Amino acid sequence: MDYPKTRRAARDAYSEFYFTGKPCKHGHVAPRITKRGQCVECRKAEWVAENERRKPLPKSEASKAAGRRYYEKNRELTILRARISAERNLEAVREAKRNWKQRNKDYTQIDGNARRRRLREATPRWVDAAERARIKTKYEEARRKQKETGVRYVVDHDIPLKGERVCGLHVYENLVVMPFSANARKSNKF
C-alpha cells in the first residue's frame, strides 16, 4: 500500500499510517502510526509485553461480566472464530510435524520401532494366525471408513497399551475403530 512519506502529509491526508523508509530507533523499517509517530513493529512489541505483564493479574468482576455479555450477544460469531483459529493452528502444527519428521528421520524411525515393539510385547503368545487376521480386519475397517467419509479414522486400544494405571493387550476385543479427533482427546486414558 502507498503510505504518505511524512507524518504531516499523513495528518493532512487523514491516513492512519505513514512510511519514511528509514529505520526507527530500534532498527525496524516499517510503517509508523500517524497519531504517535511510532513504528508499528515497536508498537506490537509493546503490546505483547503489556499482555504478558497483565496475564497473571486477576480479572475484575466487571471485566468478567463484560466478557460474558459479549459472548452471549455474539455467541455464533465467537464460536466460528474459535473454530477457524483452531483449524489454522491445526494445519500449522501438522506442517511443523511434517517438517520435523523430514529433518529428523532417525528419531522418526526410532519412534516407529518403539511403537512396533510395544505392539509385539502387548500381543499375547496365544494369538495365532486366525486372531491376527481378525485384528487386521479392524485396520481394514478404519481405512474403509476413512475412504467413505473423508474423516481420518484410526484403530485405538480401548484399554491403552501404555496406560497410567493399567496396560491392555493387543487383541481383537481391545481394538476400537474411531475418528482420529476422538482418539486424540482420549489419549492414553482408560
N, C-alpha and C positions, 0 to 999 in steps of 0.2 A: 504494500500500500504506500502511496506517496504522502508522507507527512510534511508539514511545513518545516523549514530549516532552522527557524529560531523560535524562542518562546513567545516573543512579541507577535510574530506572524501567526503563531498558533492561537494566541488570545484573540487577535483580530478576526481570524477565520472560525472562531468558536470550536477549535479542534481540541480533542481531549489529550492528544499526544503530539510531540514534535521530535524530529530526528536530526541531530547535528552531524552524525558520522564520526564524532570524536569520542574517545573513551571517557567514562566518568572517573571519579577519584579512586574507584575500586577496580578500574580496568575493563568494565563492561562496555561494549559498543552495542547499544540497544536504544530503542525509543525512550523518550523521557516524558514524564507526566507534566502537562502544562500547568496545573494548579500548584504543584510542589517543586517543579524543576528537577525532580528526582528520577533517576534511571529505573525502568520497570524491573530490571533484574535485582537491583538493590532493594526495591520495594517488596519483591517476592521473598527475598532473604529475611527482611524484617518481619513479614507476615508469618513465615514459617517459624521464626524464633519466638514470636509472640504467642503463636498457637501452642508451641512446645511449653512455654512458660505457664500457660493457662491450663494445660491438660490436668495436672494434679489438683487444681483448685476445685473445691466443691461448687456445684451449680446452685444458684438461689432457687427458692420455690417459685418465684415469678418467672424465672427463665425456664424452669421445667414445665410450668403451666403453659407458657407461650409455645413451647415446642409441641406439647400435646394438642393445643388448639390448632396449630399449623398442620399437624399430621391429620387430625380429624377433618379439617377443611380441604386438604389436598391429598387425601389417602391414596387414591388411584395413581396419581402422578408420582408420589413418593415411592410407592411400590414399584412402579415402572422404572423409575430412575435407579432404584436399587438393583433390579434385575439386569438392566443394561450394564451397570457398573460391574456386577458380578460376572457377566458374560465376558466383558472386556478383560477383566482381571484373569479369568479362567483361561482365555486364549493366550494372554501374555505368559501365564505360568506354564502352559503347555509348550509354548515356543521356547521358553527358557530351559525346560526339562529336555526338549529335543536337542537343543544346542549343547547342553551339558553332556548328554549321552554321546553325542558326536565327538566331543573333546575328550571324554573320559571313558573310552571303550573298555579299558581294563577293569575299572570299577563296575561298569555295567555287566561285564561278563562274570565278575565275582558275585554280584548280587543274584544273577540268574542261576549260577551254580549253587549258591546257598539256598535259593528257593527250591530248586530241584532236589537238593539233599534233604531239606525239611520234608518234602513230599515223600521221598523214599523212606525216611525214618518214621514218618507218620502212617505209612502203609503197613498193616499187619502181615505177618508171614502167611496167614491163611488165605489171603487174597489171591485167587487163581485167575486164569485167563478169562473165564466167564465173568467174574466180578470186574476185571479190568475193562471188559467190553461194555458192561453196564455203566461204569464210570465214564467211559468215552462218550456214551450217549448223552450225558449231561452237558459235556463240552460242545457236542454237535447241536444240541437244543439251544444253547446260548448263541452259537453262530447263526442258526436258523432264525431265531427271534430278532437278532440284530439286523439281519438282512431284510426281514419282513417289515420291521418298524423303523429302521434307521437310527434307533437308540442303541447305545452301547450296552450290551449285556455281558455279564461275567458269571463264572461259577464260584460260589462262595461256600466256605465251610461253615455250617450252622454253628457248630462248636469250633472255635478257631484253633488252628494248628499250634499257634503260639499265643495263647490267651494269658490274661493276667492271673487268673485263679485256676483254670483248668485248660488242658490241651486236648483237642479232639483228634480223631483218626481220619485218614484219607480213604474213606469208604463211601459207597453209593448213598447210604442212608444219611450221611452227614453233609451231602452236597445239595446246594440250593441254587437255582438259576435266578438271578435278579439283575435289575438295572445297575450300571456302574455307580450312579449317583447314590442309590440306596446303600450299596456296599461300602462306599466311601464314608457315608455317615455312620454306618455300623462299626467300621474299623475292626478291631480285634476283640469286640465285646461279645459276651455270651447272651 
